[in-house]
Amino acid sequence: MQTRPYDSGTRQGYLLNLGLRGRKLMKRRELLERWITAYAEKLRNRNLIGRFTTNRENPWEDVDVTNYRAFWGGEVAAHKLTHFLKPDTITIYARKPIENLLVDLRLRKDGAGKIELREQFWNFPALGPIKDVAPLVLVYANLLATADAHNVETAKMIYDDYLKRHFE
């Protein structure tokens, strides 16, 4: 017997099979917490392309990363969503090839750089309120994974303003 991808979700109580009416996602908040933990422990380290630096000041203010099939994540996305956090680390999610992005933003490889370029791993439109921001659940997870108090506070604001209604 072949298992369908959603069978384990059904067995764990996260997916309710409604027969002809489809399926319904259950225990959403618990599922979100599990995803955030898995992201921080596994995926976050695997999708790092590299760390970089640039001589451009605040590139998020004048660069449309969607021209490079990319999205702002983490602190830059949080800044754009809340206007509360001044970005220290700049996270960009992009699909390869990234050469044009590297050249146009004048990014130089730097192991201690404040710009982290990460592989975009999702295959759906980022349907948030701002077109150049990564999916909001990912922004939330990025902020929590840093364990920085200011980032965690900003993550709570994003949860309350954008995510809460979907998970509670």
VENMOBEL-V787889 format. One record per residue. N is the residue number from 1. PHI is phi as a letter, one per 40 degrees, with the letter a starting at -180 (999 if undefined). PSI is psi in whole degrees, 0 to 359 (none if undefined). D_LAST is the distance of its C-alpha to the last C-alpha in whole Angstrom. Layout:
# VENMOBEL-V787889
n/phi/psi/d_last
N/PHI/PSI/D_LAST
N/PHI/PSI/D_LAST
This chain:
# VENMOBEL-V787889
n/phi/psi/d_last
1/999/128/35
2/c/135/33
3/c/139/29
4/c/154/27
5/d/331/25
6/c/359/22
7/c/319/23
8/c/325/22
9/c/324/18
10/c/315/19
11/c/327/21
12/c/358/19
13/g/12/16
14/c/342/14
15/b/125/16
16/b/121/17
17/c/119/20
18/b/19/21
19/g/234/24
20/c/341/26
21/c/3/22
22/g/213/21
23/b/156/18
24/b/134/14
25/c/129/12
26/b/165/10
27/f/51/9
28/c/315/7
29/c/317/6
30/c/319/10
31/c/320/11
32/c/313/11
33/c/319/12
34/c/320/15
35/c/318/16
36/c/317/16
37/c/313/18
38/c/321/20
39/c/310/21
40/c/322/22
41/c/330/24
42/b/300/26
43/c/322/25
44/d/317/25
45/c/330/29
46/c/333/30
47/c/9/29
48/c/118/31
49/c/318/34
50/i/171/36
51/b/144/36
52/b/170/38
53/b/162/39
54/a/159/41
55/c/0/43
56/c/134/41
57/c/129/39
58/f/61/35
59/c/338/35
60/c/343/32
61/c/335/34
62/b/9/36
63/b/129/35
64/c/96/33
65/c/343/32
66/c/339/31
67/c/342/35
68/b/16/35
69/f/44/32
70/b/168/30
71/a/148/27
72/c/141/26
73/b/185/24
74/f/232/23
75/c/325/25
76/c/315/26
77/c/317/23
78/c/319/21
79/c/314/24
80/c/328/24
81/c/325/21
82/b/339/21
83/f/26/25
84/b/325/24
85/b/127/25
86/c/119/29
87/c/133/29
88/b/310/31
89/c/133/30
90/b/119/30
91/b/129/28
92/b/128/29
93/b/125/28
94/a/157/31
95/c/144/32
96/c/148/36
97/c/150/38
98/b/7/38
99/d/313/41
100/c/321/41
101/c/314/38
102/c/316/40
103/c/310/43
104/c/327/42
105/c/1/40
106/f/47/42
107/c/134/40
108/b/135/43
109/d/131/42
110/a/110/41
111/d/336/40
112/b/12/39
113/c/155/38
114/c/358/35
115/b/121/34
116/b/123/32
117/b/124/32
118/b/148/30
119/c/129/30
120/c/125/27
121/b/357/26
122/c/155/24
123/b/45/25
124/a/158/23
125/c/140/23
126/c/104/21
127/c/30/20
128/c/181/18
129/c/346/20
130/b/128/23
131/c/334/25
132/b/16/26
133/b/136/23
134/d/166/22
135/d/138/18
136/c/326/16
137/c/324/14
138/c/319/18
139/d/314/18
140/d/312/16
141/c/320/17
142/d/311/21
143/c/316/20
144/c/325/19
145/c/339/21
146/c/336/24
147/g/12/23
148/c/131/25
149/d/317/24
150/c/321/24
151/c/320/22
152/c/319/19
153/c/318/19
154/c/323/19
155/d/319/16
156/c/320/14
157/c/317/15
158/c/318/14
159/c/310/11
160/c/319/10
161/c/329/13
162/b/329/12
163/b/329/9
164/d/314/6
165/c/340/6
166/c/343/6
167/b/355/4
168/b/none/0
